[in-house]
Amino acid sequence: MLFTLAMATGVAAHPACADDAAAQAKPQTMTREQVTRILDSNRQIVTTQGIDEKVKLHINGIDQWISVRGKDRRNPILLFLHGGPASPALPEAYTFQTAWEDYFTVVQWDQRGAGKTYGANSEEAMAPGMSVDGMTDDAAKLVQYLCEHYGKQKIFLLGHSWGSILGVELAQRHPDWFYAYISTGQVVNGRHNEEAGYNFALRRAREEGNQTAIRELEAIAPYPGNQLTIDHVGVRSKWEMYYGGLAWGRKDYQFEDDAESLSPDYTHEDRVAMGKGSLFSLNHLLPALLATDFDHVTNFGCPVIVFVGAHDYTTPHELTEEWYSHIHAPSKKLVSFADSAHMMMQEQPGRFLVHLVTDALPLAQQVGDAAPAEIVR
């Protein structure tokens, strides 16, 4: 695959760049490998206390891959539980995560059935643990490893979308392991989530008179019905995405696909594995997603920070805001991202980082588990 970069026209002022104007105007092609090398070099961690590792761990009978990156290993660990099921955040993490690494040691984990982990195992080996309980136990084993290997008493837990199901389960079972549970694009009630997303898309289609969308959405009514299918989810997702319920102001997910195609963390084979893993995981986990019900799971033994996109209809924001109002925890905080839908960390990356630093990080600093304060001159 080739990527074309438009070069500046005209003769450069520097003697080393004084090629003729025609050569300067001619587009220059770069291979994917050249592009990813540049991206990787740009985010290289060179600090003496820095860490940049990709580690294959044997957890609950299968090999599972993690990425561990940060500029100071004394910083608290933040474990990112990706969505999907089987939509790992690692291949696009380079677009938003680098600045986090000043303040946290960030762990990206390709869950059972996802990405690099899918590629490292047979489907037969992964299948027995393809459940909420099985994958929550995978996550628990991973947290234990991180605390023991990196010498931490606690870590931060961030669950996004599908990962928020595992996040709530893990925070409920082991609240003493976490400085905070950071809920992002929370799945509160699977059935209600699907209904609200569908109704949003159909309402917008009717307002616009979009006959194609109306026809396709009405064809799968009542939604989600008694048995949700992958094809029906695809129709709901297509039109909910078209009307900005996934990424505000965007009609599709091409920006994400483009970023993944240039990922310095994923090979072509990893991307193929990600696609296969998505279908495998949905076949196993779609019923569990629909059956999720946290309406009355509102008592937490650790602090809770809830990030919500004001335009999110993938995990509808109204349901999350209502859920938040009933939460009891040692402390809690709701942050609404006014110009985001479901992909807050990519849609408003600066604001997302600000709230990680101002709302989450102090919870670790209170017990002394953070790097020394920076010297400002």
C-alpha positions as CSV (number, residue, x, y, z in Angstrom):
1,M,0.0,0.0,0.0
2,L,1.3,3.4,-0.9
3,F,0.6,6.8,0.6
4,T,1.2,10.0,-1.2
5,L,2.5,13.1,0.5
6,A,2.2,16.4,-1.3
7,M,5.5,18.2,-1.3
8,A,5.9,21.9,-1.2
9,T,6.3,23.6,-4.6
10,G,9.0,26.0,-5.4
11,V,12.8,26.0,-4.7
12,A,13.7,25.7,-1.1
13,A,15.9,28.4,0.4
14,H,18.3,25.9,2.1
15,P,21.1,24.8,-0.3
16,A,20.6,21.2,0.7
17,C,17.0,21.3,-0.6
18,A,17.7,23.3,-3.8
19,D,16.4,20.8,-6.3
20,D,14.7,22.1,-9.4
21,A,11.1,23.2,-9.2
22,A,9.7,20.3,-11.2
23,A,11.3,17.8,-8.8
24,Q,9.9,19.7,-5.8
25,A,6.4,19.7,-7.3
26,K,6.4,16.0,-8.0
27,P,4.5,13.9,-5.4
28,Q,6.6,11.6,-3.3
29,T,5.3,8.2,-2.3
30,M,6.0,6.4,0.9
31,T,5.4,2.9,1.9
32,R,3.3,2.0,4.9
33,E,6.5,0.8,6.7
34,Q,8.1,4.3,6.1
35,V,5.1,6.1,7.5
36,T,4.8,3.8,10.6
37,R,8.5,4.2,11.2
38,I,8.1,8.0,11.3
39,L,5.1,7.8,13.6
40,D,6.9,5.4,15.9
41,S,10.0,7.6,16.0
42,N,8.0,10.7,16.8
43,R,6.5,9.0,20.0
44,Q,9.7,7.3,21.1
45,I,10.1,7.1,24.8
46,V,13.7,8.2,25.7
47,T,13.4,9.1,29.4
48,T,15.5,7.2,31.9
49,Q,12.5,6.1,33.9
50,G,10.5,5.4,30.7
51,I,8.9,2.1,29.7
52,D,7.8,0.8,26.3
53,E,7.0,-2.9,26.2
54,K,4.8,-5.3,24.4
55,V,4.3,-8.4,26.5
56,K,2.7,-11.7,25.8
57,L,1.2,-13.2,29.0
58,H,-0.3,-16.6,29.5
59,I,-3.6,-16.0,31.3
60,N,-6.3,-18.6,31.9
61,G,-5.0,-21.0,29.3
62,I,-4.3,-18.7,26.4
63,D,-1.6,-16.1,25.4
64,Q,-2.8,-12.5,25.8
65,W,-1.0,-9.4,24.6
66,I,-0.5,-6.1,26.3
67,S,1.3,-2.9,25.5
68,V,2.8,-0.9,28.4
69,R,4.0,2.7,27.7
70,G,4.9,5.6,29.9
71,K,7.6,8.2,30.4
72,D,8.1,7.5,34.2
73,R,7.4,4.1,35.6
74,R,6.9,5.8,39.0
75,N,3.6,7.2,37.6
76,P,0.4,5.3,38.3
77,I,-0.8,2.6,35.9
78,L,-3.9,3.2,33.8
79,L,-5.4,0.0,32.4
80,F,-7.6,0.6,29.3
81,L,-10.4,-1.9,28.7
82,H,-11.3,-1.6,25.1
83,G,-14.7,-1.8,23.5
84,G,-16.3,-3.9,20.8
85,P,-16.5,-6.7,21.7
86,A,-13.1,-7.3,20.1
87,S,-12.4,-3.7,19.0
88,P,-8.9,-3.2,20.5
89,A,-7.8,0.4,21.1
90,L,-4.1,-0.4,20.6
91,P,-4.0,0.2,16.8
92,E,-5.3,3.7,17.1
93,A,-4.0,4.6,20.5
94,Y,-1.1,6.5,19.0
95,T,-3.6,9.1,17.9
96,F,-4.5,10.1,21.5
97,Q,-2.4,8.3,24.1
98,T,1.1,9.8,23.7
99,A,0.3,12.8,26.0
100,W,-1.2,10.5,28.6
101,E,2.1,8.9,29.0
102,D,3.6,12.0,30.7
103,Y,1.2,11.3,33.6
104,F,0.4,7.6,33.5
105,T,1.9,4.2,32.6
106,V,-0.8,3.2,30.0
107,V,-1.6,-0.4,29.5
108,Q,-3.5,-1.5,26.4
109,W,-4.8,-5.0,26.5
110,D,-6.0,-7.0,23.5
111,Q,-8.8,-9.0,25.2
112,R,-9.6,-12.7,24.6
113,G,-10.8,-12.9,21.0
114,A,-9.4,-9.5,20.0
115,G,-6.5,-8.4,17.8
116,K,-3.1,-9.7,18.7
117,T,-4.6,-12.1,21.3
118,Y,-7.0,-13.6,18.7
119,G,-4.0,-14.1,16.4
120,A,-2.0,-15.8,19.1
121,N,-4.5,-18.6,19.8
122,S,-6.9,-21.0,18.3
123,E,-10.6,-20.2,18.5
124,E,-11.1,-23.6,20.3
125,A,-8.7,-22.5,23.0
126,M,-10.3,-19.1,23.5
127,A,-13.9,-20.2,23.4
128,P,-14.3,-21.5,27.0
129,G,-13.6,-18.1,28.5
130,M,-15.7,-16.1,26.0
131,S,-18.1,-14.7,28.6
132,V,-18.4,-11.7,30.9
133,D,-17.3,-13.8,33.8
134,G,-14.4,-15.4,31.9
135,M,-13.1,-12.1,30.6
136,T,-13.5,-10.3,33.9
137,D,-11.4,-13.1,35.4
138,D,-8.8,-12.5,32.6
139,A,-8.8,-8.8,33.5
140,A,-8.4,-9.6,37.2
141,K,-5.4,-11.8,36.5
142,L,-3.9,-9.0,34.4
143,V,-4.4,-6.5,37.2
144,Q,-2.6,-8.8,39.6
145,Y,0.3,-9.2,37.2
146,L,0.6,-5.4,36.7
147,C,0.6,-4.7,40.4
148,E,3.1,-7.4,41.2
149,H,5.4,-6.8,38.2
150,Y,5.5,-3.0,38.4
151,G,5.3,-2.7,42.2
152,K,2.0,-1.0,42.5
153,Q,-0.6,-1.1,45.3
154,K,-3.4,0.1,43.1
155,I,-4.1,1.2,39.5
156,F,-6.6,3.2,37.5
157,L,-9.2,1.2,35.6
158,L,-10.7,2.8,32.4
159,G,-13.5,0.9,30.7
160,H,-14.8,2.0,27.3
161,S,-18.0,0.8,25.8
162,W,-18.0,-3.1,25.9
163,G,-15.0,-2.7,28.2
164,S,-17.2,-0.7,30.6
165,I,-19.1,-4.0,31.3
166,L,-15.9,-5.6,32.4
167,G,-14.9,-2.5,34.2
168,V,-18.0,-2.4,36.4
169,E,-17.7,-6.1,37.1
170,L,-14.1,-5.8,38.1
171,A,-14.6,-2.7,40.2
172,Q,-17.5,-4.4,42.0
173,R,-15.4,-7.5,42.8
174,H,-12.1,-5.8,43.7
175,P,-12.7,-2.2,44.6
176,D,-9.6,-2.1,46.8
177,W,-7.4,-2.6,43.7
178,F,-8.3,0.7,42.1
179,Y,-7.7,4.4,42.7
180,A,-10.9,4.9,40.6
181,Y,-13.0,3.3,38.0
182,I,-13.2,5.7,35.0
183,S,-16.4,4.9,33.1
184,T,-16.3,6.0,29.4
185,G,-19.2,5.3,27.0
186,Q,-20.8,3.2,29.7
187,V,-23.1,0.2,28.9
188,V,-25.8,0.5,31.6
189,N,-28.5,-1.7,30.2
190,G,-27.8,-3.6,27.0
191,R,-31.4,-3.8,25.8
192,H,-32.2,-0.2,26.7
193,N,-29.0,1.0,25.1
194,E,-30.0,-0.7,21.8
195,E,-33.6,0.6,21.9
196,A,-32.4,4.2,22.5
197,G,-29.8,4.1,19.8
198,Y,-32.3,2.6,17.3
199,N,-35.0,5.2,18.2
200,F,-32.5,8.0,17.8
201,A,-31.5,6.9,14.3
202,L,-35.1,6.3,13.2
203,R,-36.2,9.7,14.6
204,R,-33.4,11.5,12.8
205,A,-34.1,9.6,9.6
206,R,-37.8,10.6,9.7
207,E,-36.9,14.3,10.4
208,E,-34.7,14.3,7.3
209,G,-37.1,12.2,5.2
210,N,-34.3,9.7,4.6
211,Q,-36.3,7.0,2.9
212,T,-33.5,4.5,2.6
213,A,-32.7,4.8,6.4
214,I,-36.4,4.6,7.3
215,R,-36.9,1.5,5.2
216,E,-33.9,-0.3,6.5
217,L,-34.6,0.6,10.2
218,E,-38.3,-0.2,10.0
219,A,-37.5,-3.6,8.4
220,I,-35.8,-4.7,11.7
221,A,-38.5,-3.5,14.0
222,P,-39.3,-4.3,16.8
223,Y,-35.7,-3.7,17.8
224,P,-33.8,-5.3,19.5
225,G,-36.5,-8.0,19.7
226,N,-36.1,-11.3,21.5
227,Q,-33.0,-12.4,19.7
228,L,-30.5,-9.8,18.5
229,T,-28.6,-10.7,15.3
230,I,-25.3,-9.3,14.0
231,D,-27.1,-8.2,10.8
232,H,-29.7,-6.2,12.8
233,V,-26.9,-4.6,14.9
234,G,-25.2,-3.7,11.7
235,V,-28.3,-1.8,10.4
236,R,-28.8,0.1,13.7
237,S,-25.1,0.9,13.9
238,K,-24.9,2.1,10.3
239,W,-27.6,4.7,10.7
240,E,-26.8,5.7,14.3
241,M,-23.3,6.3,13.1
242,Y,-24.6,8.3,10.1
243,Y,-26.4,10.7,12.4
244,G,-23.4,11.3,14.6
245,G,-24.2,8.9,17.5
246,L,-20.7,7.3,17.4
247,A,-18.5,10.3,16.4
248,W,-20.2,13.7,16.5
249,G,-20.4,15.4,13.2
250,R,-19.2,12.4,11.2
251,K,-21.3,10.1,9.1
252,D,-18.9,7.1,9.2
253,Y,-15.9,5.6,10.8
254,Q,-13.4,6.1,8.0
255,F,-11.2,8.3,10.2
256,E,-10.7,5.4,12.6
257,D,-10.0,2.9,9.8
258,D,-7.5,5.2,8.3
259,A,-5.7,5.6,11.6
260,E,-5.6,1.9,12.2
261,S,-4.2,1.3,8.7
262,L,-1.1,3.4,9.7
263,S,-0.7,2.0,13.2
264,P,2.9,1.6,14.4
265,D,1.6,-1.0,16.8
266,Y,-0.2,-3.3,14.4
267,T,1.0,-5.3,11.4
268,H,-1.2,-6.2,8.4
269,E,-1.6,-9.7,10.0
270,D,-2.7,-8.1,13.3
271,R,-5.4,-6.1,11.4
272,V,-6.6,-9.3,9.6
273,A,-6.8,-11.0,13.0
274,M,-8.8,-8.1,14.4
275,G,-11.4,-8.5,11.7
276,K,-11.7,-12.2,12.3
277,G,-11.8,-11.8,16.0
278,S,-14.6,-9.3,15.8
279,L,-16.9,-11.8,14.2
280,F,-15.8,-14.6,16.5
281,S,-16.4,-12.5,19.6
282,L,-19.8,-11.1,18.5
283,N,-21.0,-14.6,17.9
284,H,-20.1,-15.5,21.5
285,L,-20.8,-12.2,23.4
286,L,-23.8,-10.6,21.7
287,P,-26.3,-12.3,24.0
288,A,-24.2,-11.2,27.0
289,L,-24.1,-7.6,25.8
290,L,-27.9,-7.5,25.4
291,A,-28.4,-9.1,28.8
292,T,-26.2,-6.6,30.7
293,D,-28.2,-4.7,33.3
294,F,-26.4,-2.4,35.7
295,D,-29.5,-0.3,36.5
296,H,-29.3,-1.2,40.1
297,V,-25.5,-1.8,40.3
298,T,-24.8,1.6,41.8
299,N,-22.8,1.0,45.0
300,F,-19.1,1.2,44.5
301,G,-16.2,0.7,47.0
302,C,-13.8,2.9,44.9
303,P,-14.1,6.4,43.5
304,V,-16.0,6.6,40.2
305,I,-15.4,9.1,37.4
306,V,-18.0,9.0,34.5
307,F,-17.0,10.5,31.1
308,V,-20.0,10.9,28.8
309,G,-20.3,12.3,25.3
310,A,-23.2,14.7,25.0
311,H,-24.1,13.3,21.6
312,D,-23.5,9.6,22.4
313,Y,-26.1,7.2,21.1
314,T,-23.9,4.1,20.9
315,T,-24.2,4.0,24.6
316,P,-26.9,6.7,25.0
317,H,-25.8,9.5,27.2
318,E,-29.2,9.9,28.9
319,L,-29.0,6.4,30.3
320,T,-25.5,7.0,31.7
321,E,-26.5,10.3,33.2
322,E,-29.5,8.7,35.0
323,W,-27.3,5.8,36.2
324,Y,-24.7,8.2,37.5
325,S,-27.3,10.1,39.6
326,H,-27.9,6.9,41.6
327,I,-24.2,6.0,42.2
328,H,-22.9,5.8,45.7
329,A,-19.1,5.8,46.0
330,P,-16.3,7.2,48.2
331,S,-16.3,10.0,45.6
332,K,-17.8,10.5,42.1
333,K,-17.6,12.9,39.3
334,L,-19.5,13.3,36.0
335,V,-17.8,14.9,33.0
336,S,-19.8,15.7,29.9
337,F,-18.0,16.3,26.6
338,A,-20.1,18.8,24.7
339,D,-18.6,18.2,21.2
340,S,-18.3,14.4,21.4
341,A,-20.4,11.3,21.0
342,H,-19.0,7.9,21.9
343,M,-15.3,8.3,21.0
344,M,-14.4,11.1,23.4
345,M,-10.7,10.3,23.7
346,Q,-10.4,10.9,19.9
347,E,-13.0,13.6,19.5
348,Q,-11.8,15.9,22.3
349,P,-8.4,14.5,23.2
350,G,-7.1,17.6,24.9
351,R,-10.1,17.9,27.2
352,F,-10.1,14.2,27.9
353,L,-6.5,14.4,29.1
354,V,-7.2,17.5,31.2
355,H,-9.9,15.6,33.1
356,L,-7.6,12.5,33.5
357,V,-5.0,14.8,35.1
358,T,-7.3,17.0,37.2
359,D,-10.0,14.5,38.2
360,A,-8.2,11.1,38.3
361,L,-4.5,11.7,39.0
362,P,-4.9,13.4,42.4
363,L,-6.6,10.2,43.7
364,A,-3.2,8.4,43.3
365,Q,-1.2,11.4,44.5
366,Q,-3.2,11.4,47.8
367,V,-1.5,8.1,48.7
368,G,1.9,8.9,47.3
369,D,1.8,6.6,44.3
370,A,2.9,9.1,41.6
371,A,6.0,10.4,40.2
372,P,7.6,13.5,41.8
373,A,6.0,16.8,40.7
374,E,7.5,18.4,37.6
375,I,9.9,21.3,38.1
376,V,8.5,24.3,36.3
377,R,11.1,27.0,35.4
